[in-house]
Amino acid sequence: MTTAGFLKGLQLMKISGITKLGMVVGSPISGSLSPIIQNAAIDALGLDAVFIPAEIKREHFKNFLAFLSDVNLFGVSVTMPLKQVAAENLKLTPIAQRLNAVNAIYRQDGELVGDNTDGEGFVEALKYKFDFNPRGKSVFILGAGGASKAIVLALSNEGCDRIIVHNRSEDKVMPLIEITDHKASPGQMSDAEDCDLIVNSTPVGMNNTETSGIDPMESINFKEGQIVFEIITSPTHTKLLTHASSQGAKIVEGYYMLTFQATAAFKKFSNQDAPVEIMLHALSEHLGTKS
């Protein structure tokens, strides 16, 4: 969003002396979809708040926290590359402490708190889309980055029976195994065919990446009834999802996880239940998809 566009947007809002400020912070931040989701919820509930993007670099994060202590805060969504530096400088919830990563900041009892709703958003998206209960199920996850770590921990806490993680560098899988108390284990691509849920948590297939032409699971024969979850939001329908759906698998687009981690954060920001349908509709409309 340009400065002129932002100022024009403010003119259309009723900003008062008690308006709460919400933000999504990171670098770069121009592609963030959080303002669309959060402002849709704020508007739907008639809250006196506004949610804006802000470019914050790692070296300026401590100064940013000092700024937050002085504002009428709604809440802050945190994206890359600030998730770990936020964890190093805030009081943390137990889940954020285990992940050593923060994607949501809010004020609680007068103190700034860092939380992480990524795993919760993933699980809630599955429940919403397909009424999928992870308990007793088997899951295959491609990738071992920060998103994978949050997903693996959430699935473990939900009682998943078997969690297999495949990554080109096996040493990166170990932190995911340890965070689940060894409920997760390393595996190979072929293990995916026997799992109830398959997750791509890598950037492979994303627009504007060197790997956009590579299908990470092109050799897999998907089965009818399997669920394939893609965490990439751009494009909304990746080659992996096209391949899986053509073989009868059920698919979940990445914007569902994005929406549901935002709904979980919104509840912590506002102390109100999030208008899930409105938030999902706002994002899917922006992306040109059907929720």
Backbone hydrogen bonds in HBPLUS format (Angstrom, degrees):
<---DONOR---> <-ACCEPTOR-->    atom                        ^
c    i                          cat <-CA-CA->   ^        H-A-AA   ^      H-
h    n   atom  resd res      DA  || num        DHA   H-A  angle D-A-AA Bond
n    s   type  num  typ     dist DA aas  dist angle  dist       angle   num
A0006-PHE N   A0002-THR O   2.87 MM   4  6.12 154.8  1.94 149.9 157.2     1
A0007-LEU N   A0003-THR O   2.92 MM   4  6.15 163.4  1.95 152.9 156.7     2
A0008-LYS N   A0004-ALA O   2.96 MM   4  6.14 153.9  2.03 145.0 152.5     3
A0009-GLY N   A0005-GLY O   2.96 MM   4  6.18 150.0  2.05 141.1 149.3     4
A0010-LEU N   A0006-PHE O   2.96 MM   4  6.33 150.1  2.05 147.4 155.5     5
A0011-GLN N   A0007-LEU O   3.12 MM   4  6.40 144.5  2.25 142.0 150.9     6
A0012-LEU N   A0009-GLY O   3.09 MM   3  5.31 136.4  2.29 100.8 112.5     7
A0013-MET N   A0010-LEU O   3.07 MM   3  5.10 147.9  2.17 100.0 109.8     8
A0019-THR N   A0016-SER O   3.35 MM   3  5.19 170.3  2.36 102.3 104.3     9
A0020-LYS N   A0048-ASP O   2.94 MM  28  6.30 170.3  1.95 139.5 139.2    10
A0050-VAL N   A0020-LYS O   3.02 MM  30  6.47 143.8  2.16 158.0 166.5    11
A0021-LEU N   A0072-ASN O   2.82 MM  51  6.15 156.8  1.88 155.6 163.4    12
A0074-PHE N   A0021-LEU O   2.81 MM  53  5.13 170.7  1.82 128.9 125.6    13
A0022-GLY N   A0050-VAL O   2.71 MM  28  5.76 156.3  1.77 166.8 162.5    14
A0052-ILE N   A0022-GLY O   2.85 MM  30  6.24 155.9  1.90 140.1 138.3    15
A0023-MET N   A0075-GLY O   3.01 MM  52  6.59 150.1  2.10 149.0 158.4    16
A0077-SER N   A0023-MET O   2.74 MM  54  6.22 157.2  1.79 154.0 159.7    17
A0024-VAL N   A0052-ILE O   2.94 MM  28  6.40 140.1  2.11 146.5 153.7    18
A0054-ALA N   A0024-VAL O   2.93 MM  30  6.16 144.8  2.05 169.8 166.0    19
A0025-VAL N   A0077-SER O   2.89 MM  52  6.36 157.1  1.95 163.7 166.7    20
A0079-THR N   A0025-VAL O   2.97 MM  54  6.18 161.3  2.00 173.8 176.6    21
A0056-ILE N   A0026-GLY O   3.01 MM  30  5.30 151.3  2.09 134.1 140.7    22
A0027-SER N   A0080-MET O   3.15 MM  53  6.54 164.0  2.17 133.1 134.5    23
A0032-SER N   A0029-ILE O   3.04 MM   3  5.49 169.7  2.05 122.5 124.9    24
A0036-ILE N   A0033-LEU O   3.14 MM   3  5.56 126.6  2.44 109.3 121.9    25
A0037-ILE N   A0033-LEU O   3.35 MM   4  6.74 159.3  2.40 153.0 158.4    26
A0038-GLN N   A0034-SER O   2.88 MM   4  6.00 175.2  1.88 171.6 170.4    27
A0039-ASN N   A0035-PRO O   2.94 MM   4  5.63 156.8  2.00 135.7 143.3    28
A0040-ALA N   A0036-ILE O   3.27 MM   4  6.15 144.5  2.40 131.5 140.1    29
A0041-ALA N   A0037-ILE O   3.29 MM   4  6.62 151.3  2.38 143.8 150.7    30
A0042-ILE N   A0038-GLN O   2.91 MM   4  6.19 162.3  1.95 153.3 158.6    31
A0043-ASP N   A0039-ASN O   2.93 MM   4  5.96 162.7  1.96 144.1 148.5    32
A0044-ALA N   A0040-ALA O   2.99 MM   4  6.09 154.8  2.06 138.8 146.2    33
A0045-LEU N   A0041-ALA O   3.07 MM   4  6.25 151.4  2.15 150.4 156.1    34
A0047-LEU N   A0042-ILE O   3.01 MM   5  5.24 159.0  2.06 152.8 154.3    35
A0046-GLY N   A0043-ASP O   3.17 MM   3  5.00 151.5  2.26  97.0 105.6    36
A0060-HIS N   A0057-LYS O   2.94 MM   3  5.44 153.8  2.01 115.3 123.9    37
A0061-PHE N   A0058-ARG O   3.15 MM   3  5.32 169.4  2.16 112.9 115.7    38
A0064-PHE N   A0060-HIS O   3.02 MM   4  6.29 146.6  2.13 147.0 157.4    39
A0065-LEU N   A0061-PHE O   2.95 MM   4  6.33 149.7  2.04 150.6 157.9    40
A0066-ALA N   A0062-LYS O   3.18 MM   4  6.50 151.6  2.26 143.3 150.3    41
A0067-PHE N   A0063-ASN O   3.06 MM   4  6.38 149.0  2.16 142.6 151.0    42
A0068-LEU N   A0064-PHE O   2.95 MM   4  6.32 152.3  2.02 148.3 155.9    43
A0069-SER N   A0065-LEU O   3.17 MM   4  6.45 144.6  2.30 144.7 152.8    44
A0070-ASP N   A0067-PHE O   3.03 MM   3  5.55 156.9  2.09 113.5 120.8    45
A0071-VAL N   A0068-LEU O   3.26 MM   3  5.37 164.7  2.29 107.0 111.4    46
A0073-LEU N   A0071-VAL O   3.01 MM   2  5.43 116.5  2.43 109.3  92.5    47
A0076-VAL N   A0105-ILE O   2.89 MM  29  4.95 157.6  1.94 148.3 152.0    48
A0105-ILE N   A0076-VAL O   2.76 MM  29  4.95 153.6  1.83 146.7 154.0    49
A0078-VAL N   A0103-ASN O   2.90 MM  25  4.31 164.8  1.93 108.9 111.9    50
A0082-LEU N   A0079-THR O   3.02 MM   3  5.96 159.5  2.06 134.6 136.9    51
A0086-ALA N   A0082-LEU O   2.91 MM   4  5.87 149.7  2.00 148.9 156.3    52
A0087-ALA N   A0083-LYS O   3.33 MM   4  6.47 145.9  2.46 127.5 135.7    53
A0102-VAL N   A0083-LYS O   2.96 MM  19  4.72 149.4  2.05 114.3 123.4    54
A0087-ALA N   A0084-GLN O   3.03 MM   3  4.95 115.1  2.47  91.8 107.7    55
A0088-GLU N   A0084-GLN O   3.07 MM   4  6.40 135.5  2.27 142.5 154.5    56
A0089-ASN N   A0086-ALA O   3.14 MM   3  5.32 155.0  2.21 104.5 112.2    57
A0114-GLY N   A0091-LYS O   2.74 MM  23  6.00 164.6  1.77 163.9 169.1    58
A0093-THR N   A0114-GLY O   3.03 MM  21  6.35 150.5  2.12 171.6 170.6    59
A0097-GLN N   A0093-THR O   2.95 MM   4  6.12 153.2  2.02 155.8 164.3    60
A0098-ARG N   A0094-PRO O   3.03 MM   4  6.26 155.1  2.10 145.9 151.4    61
A0099-LEU N   A0095-ILE O   3.08 MM   4  6.27 152.6  2.16 143.9 151.4    62
A0100-ASN N   A0096-ALA O   2.73 MM   4  5.59 125.6  2.02 136.3 150.7    63
A0101-ALA N   A0096-ALA O   3.32 MM   5  5.50 146.1  2.44 138.6 147.0    64
A0103-ASN N   A0115-ASP O   2.91 MM  12  6.26 154.6  1.97 150.4 158.4    65
A0104-ALA N   A0115-ASP O   3.22 MM  11  5.15 143.7  2.36 141.8 135.7    66
A0115-ASP N   A0104-ALA O   2.80 MM  11  5.15 162.3  1.83 160.3 163.8    67
A0106-TYR N   A0113-VAL O   3.11 MM   7  5.49 153.7  2.18 146.4 154.4    68
A0113-VAL N   A0106-TYR O   2.78 MM   7  5.49 160.6  1.81 163.2 169.8    69
A0108-GLN N   A0111-GLU O   2.77 MM   3  5.26 168.0  1.78 150.5 151.8    70
A0111-GLU N   A0108-GLN O   3.02 MM   3  5.26 160.4  2.06 109.5 115.9    71
A0121-GLY N   A0117-THR O   2.84 MM   4  5.90 155.3  1.90 148.4 155.6    72
A0122-PHE N   A0118-ASP O   3.00 MM   4  6.29 150.2  2.09 146.1 154.0    73
A0123-VAL N   A0119-GLY O   3.08 MM   4  6.37 166.8  2.10 156.1 157.7    74
A0124-GLU N   A0120-GLU O   2.93 MM   4  6.07 166.8  1.94 154.2 158.3    75
A0125-ALA N   A0121-GLY O   2.97 MM   4  6.00 147.9  2.07 140.6 148.9    76
A0126-LEU N   A0122-PHE O   3.22 MM   4  6.54 153.5  2.29 145.8 151.9    77
A0127-LYS N   A0123-VAL O   3.05 MM   4  6.38 156.3  2.11 148.9 155.6    78
A0128-TYR N   A0124-GLU O   2.88 MM   4  6.02 154.1  1.94 145.6 152.8    79
A0129-LYS N   A0125-ALA O   2.92 MM   4  6.03 169.3  1.93 151.6 154.4    80
A0130-PHE N   A0126-LEU O   3.00 MM   4  5.82 164.5  2.02 144.9 149.9    81
A0132-PHE N   A0126-LEU O   3.31 MM   6  5.45 176.6  2.32 114.9 114.7    82
A0131-ASP N   A0127-LYS O   2.84 MM   4  3.99 129.6  2.10 113.2 118.3    83
A0137-LYS N   A0134-PRO O   2.94 MM   3  5.33 165.2  1.96 138.4 138.0    84
A0136-GLY N   A0159-GLY O   2.92 MM  23  6.24 162.9  1.95 142.8 139.0    85
A0161-ASP N   A0137-LYS O   2.88 MM  24  5.27 133.3  2.10 134.7 148.4    86
A0162-ARG N   A0137-LYS O   3.23 MM  25  6.58 155.0  2.30 147.1 144.6    87
A0196-ASP N   A0138-SER O   2.96 MM  58  5.30 128.2  2.23 120.8 133.6    88
A0197-LEU N   A0138-SER O   3.13 MM  59  6.49 150.7  2.22 151.8 159.9    89
A0139-VAL N   A0162-ARG O   2.75 MM  23  6.11 155.4  1.81 154.7 163.0    90
A0164-ILE N   A0139-VAL O   2.81 MM  25  6.13 169.9  1.82 162.3 165.5    91
A0140-PHE N   A0197-LEU O   2.84 MM  57  6.27 158.7  1.89 157.6 164.6    92
A0199-VAL N   A0140-PHE O   2.81 MM  59  6.19 156.4  1.87 159.4 167.4    93
A0141-ILE N   A0164-ILE O   2.78 MM  23  6.16 157.5  1.83 162.5 170.3    94
A0166-HIS N   A0141-ILE O   2.90 MM  25  6.28 165.7  1.92 165.4 168.8    95
A0142-LEU N   A0199-VAL O   2.83 MM  57  6.12 169.6  1.84 168.0 170.7    96
A0201-SER N   A0142-LEU O   2.96 MM  59  5.83 161.1  2.00 155.7 162.0    97
A0143-GLY N   A0166-HIS O   2.84 MM  23  6.03 173.4  1.85 163.0 165.3    98
A0149-LYS N   A0145-GLY O   3.05 MM   4  6.32 154.2  2.12 149.8 157.1    99
A0150-ALA N   A0146-GLY O   3.19 MM   4  6.49 158.3  2.24 148.9 153.0   100
A0151-ILE N   A0147-ALA O   2.98 MM   4  6.22 160.8  2.02 152.3 158.1   101
A0152-VAL N   A0148-SER O   2.77 MM   4  5.90 169.3  1.78 158.7 161.4   102
A0153-LEU N   A0149-LYS O   3.08 MM   4  6.19 163.0  2.11 145.5 150.0   103
A0154-ALA N   A0150-ALA O   3.07 MM   4  6.21 160.0  2.11 144.3 150.0   104
A0155-LEU N   A0151-ILE O   2.92 MM   4  6.14 163.2  1.95 155.4 159.8   105
A0156-SER N   A0152-VAL O   2.93 MM   4  6.05 154.6  1.99 146.1 153.5   106
A0157-ASN N   A0153-LEU O   2.95 MM   4  6.15 158.7  2.00 147.9 153.5   107
A0158-GLU N   A0154-ALA O   2.99 MM   4  6.19 133.2  2.22 138.4 151.2   108
A0160-CYS N   A0155-LEU O   3.05 MM   5  5.55 160.8  2.09 153.7 153.7   109
A0159-GLY N   A0156-SER O   3.12 MM   3  5.33 162.4  2.15 107.5 112.1   110
A0185-SER N   A0163-ILE O   2.91 MM  22  6.36 147.1  2.02 157.3 167.9   111
A0165-VAL N   A0185-SER O   2.89 MM  20  6.15 159.4  1.93 154.0 160.1   112
A0187-GLY N   A0165-VAL O   3.02 MM  22  5.70 136.6  2.21 136.0 133.8   113
A0172-LYS N   A0169-SER O   3.05 MM   3  5.78 151.7  2.14 118.8 126.0   114
A0173-VAL N   A0170-GLU O   2.96 MM   3  5.28 155.0  2.02 109.2 117.3   115
A0176-LEU N   A0173-VAL O   2.99 MM   3  5.44 128.9  2.26 112.0 125.3   116
A0177-ILE N   A0173-VAL O   3.12 MM   4  6.48 148.4  2.23 149.8 159.4   117
A0177-ILE N   A0174-MET O   3.07 MM   3  5.01 118.7  2.47  95.9 111.3   118
A0178-GLU N   A0174-MET O   2.90 MM   4  6.14 162.2  1.93 158.9 163.5   119
A0179-ILE N   A0175-PRO O   3.00 MM   4  6.08 153.4  2.07 139.4 146.0   120
A0180-THR N   A0177-ILE O   3.32 MM   3  5.48 140.8  2.48  98.4 108.8   121
A0182-HIS N   A0177-ILE O   2.77 MM   5  4.80 158.2  1.82 158.4 155.5   122
A0181-ASP N   A0178-GLU O   3.05 MM   3  5.02 161.2  2.08 110.1 111.7   123
A0183-LYS N   A0180-THR O   3.14 MM   3  5.30 143.0  2.28 102.4 112.6   124
A0191-ASP N   A0188-GLN O   2.93 MM   3  5.56 153.8  2.00 118.1 125.7   125
A0192-ALA N   A0189-MET O   3.07 MM   3  5.79 160.4  2.11 120.6 125.9   126
A0194-ASP N   A0191-ASP O   3.33 MM   3  5.99 156.3  2.39 115.9 121.2   127
A0195-CYS N   A0192-ALA O   3.13 MM   3  5.39 170.3  2.14 118.1 119.4   128
A0227-ILE N   A0196-ASP O   3.04 MM  31  6.38 163.1  2.06 151.1 156.4   129
A0198-ILE N   A0227-ILE O   2.79 MM  29  6.17 159.1  1.83 163.4 170.4   130
A0229-PHE N   A0198-ILE O   2.74 MM  31  6.12 164.0  1.77 164.3 169.8   131
A0200-ASN N   A0229-PHE O   2.94 MM  29  6.40 160.5  1.98 166.2 172.2   132
A0231-ILE N   A0200-ASN O   3.33 MM  31  6.45 163.1  2.36 169.3 167.0   133
A0206-MET N   A0203-PRO O   2.98 MM   3  5.51 159.3  2.02 142.6 142.3   134
A0207-ASN N   A0234-SER O   2.86 MM  27  5.78 167.7  1.88 131.8 132.7   135
A0212-SER N   A0209-THR O   3.19 MM   3  5.32 166.3  2.21 114.3 114.4   136
A0214-ILE N   A0211-THR O   3.00 MM   3  5.50 169.0  2.01 123.1 126.7   137
A0220-ILE N   A0217-MET O   3.05 MM   3  5.48 163.3  2.08 115.6 121.0   138
A0226-GLN N   A0223-LYS O   3.12 MM   3  5.64 163.4  2.15 128.6 133.4   139
A0250-LYS N   A0226-GLN O   2.73 MM  24  6.01 162.9  1.76 174.1 171.8   140
A0228-VAL N   A0250-LYS O   2.76 MM  22  6.13 159.6  1.80 158.8 164.6   141
A0252-VAL N   A0228-VAL O   2.91 MM  24  6.25 145.5  2.03 157.4 156.4   142
A0230-GLU N   A0252-VAL O   3.03 MM  22  6.22 174.2  2.04 173.3 171.8   143
A0242-THR N   A0238-THR O   3.06 MM   4  6.38 158.2  2.11 150.3 156.6   144
A0243-HIS N   A0239-LYS O   2.89 MM   4  6.05 162.5  1.92 150.9 155.5   145
A0244-ALA N   A0240-LEU O   2.88 MM   4  6.09 162.1  1.92 152.4 157.5   146
A0245-SER N   A0241-LEU O   2.92 MM   4  5.98 169.0  1.93 149.3 152.6   147
A0246-SER N   A0242-THR O   3.08 MM   4  6.12 147.6  2.19 142.1 150.5   148
A0247-GLN N   A0244-ALA O   3.07 MM   3  5.38 146.2  2.19 104.4 114.4   149
A0249-ALA N   A0244-ALA O   3.07 MM   5  5.32 155.2  2.14 147.3 139.5   150
A0248-GLY N   A0245-SER O   3.11 MM   3  5.05 164.9  2.13 104.9 107.6   151
A0256-TYR N   A0253-GLU O   3.18 MM   3  6.00 164.2  2.20 121.6 126.1   152
A0258-LEU N   A0254-GLY O   3.27 MM   4  6.60 166.0  2.29 152.0 156.0   153
A0259-THR N   A0255-TYR O   2.96 MM   4  6.00 154.6  2.03 135.7 142.2   154
A0260-PHE N   A0256-TYR O   2.98 MM   4  6.19 165.8  2.01 151.7 155.2   155
A0261-GLN N   A0257-MET O   2.92 MM   4  6.06 150.8  2.01 154.1 160.3   156
A0262-ALA N   A0258-LEU O   3.23 MM   4  6.29 142.6  2.38 133.7 143.6   157
A0262-ALA N   A0259-THR O   3.09 MM   3  5.06 120.6  2.46  92.2 107.6   158
A0263-THR N   A0259-THR O   2.84 MM   4  6.21 142.8  1.98 144.7 156.2   159
A0264-ALA N   A0260-PHE O   3.16 MM   4  6.18 155.6  2.22 134.5 140.2   160
A0265-ALA N   A0261-GLN O   3.11 MM   4  6.26 151.7  2.19 134.5 142.2   161
A0266-PHE N   A0262-ALA O   2.79 MM   4  5.96 157.2  1.85 147.4 154.2   162
A0267-LYS N   A0263-THR O   3.18 MM   4  6.38 154.3  2.25 143.4 148.1   163
A0268-LYS N   A0265-ALA O   3.01 MM   3  5.17 120.3  2.38 100.0 115.1   164
A0269-PHE N   A0265-ALA O   2.84 MM   4  6.16 149.2  1.93 152.0 162.3   165
A0270-SER N   A0266-PHE O   2.86 MM   4  5.97 162.2  1.89 156.6 159.8   166
A0271-ASN N   A0267-LYS O   2.79 MM   4  5.07 139.3  1.95 132.2 141.1   167
A0276-VAL N   A0274-ALA O   2.94 MM   2  5.45 123.8  2.26 109.5  93.1   168
A0279-MET N   A0275-PRO O   3.03 MM   4  6.28 162.3  2.06 159.6 165.4   169
A0280-LEU N   A0276-VAL O   2.87 MM   4  6.05 166.2  1.89 161.1 164.8   170
A0281-HIS N   A0277-GLU O   2.88 MM   4  5.94 156.0  1.94 142.3 149.6   171
A0282-ALA N   A0278-ILE O   2.93 MM   4  6.06 158.4  1.98 146.2 151.9   172
A0283-LEU N   A0279-MET O   3.18 MM   4  6.39 160.2  2.22 145.5 149.8   173
A0284-SER N   A0280-LEU O   2.92 MM   4  6.07 169.3  1.93 153.0 156.7   174
A0285-GLU N   A0281-HIS O   2.87 MM   4  5.84 154.3  1.94 146.9 153.8   175
A0286-HIS N   A0282-ALA O   3.11 MM   4  6.22 152.2  2.19 136.6 144.0   176
A0287-LEU N   A0283-LEU O   2.93 MM   4  6.20 151.0  2.01 149.7 157.9   177
A0288-GLY N   A0284-SER O   2.93 MM   4  5.95 113.9  2.38 131.4 147.2   178
A0289-THR N   A0284-SER O   2.77 MM   5  4.99 165.3  1.79 154.8 154.5   179
A0288-GLY N   A0285-GLU O   3.18 MM   3  4.96 144.1  2.31  92.1 102.7   180
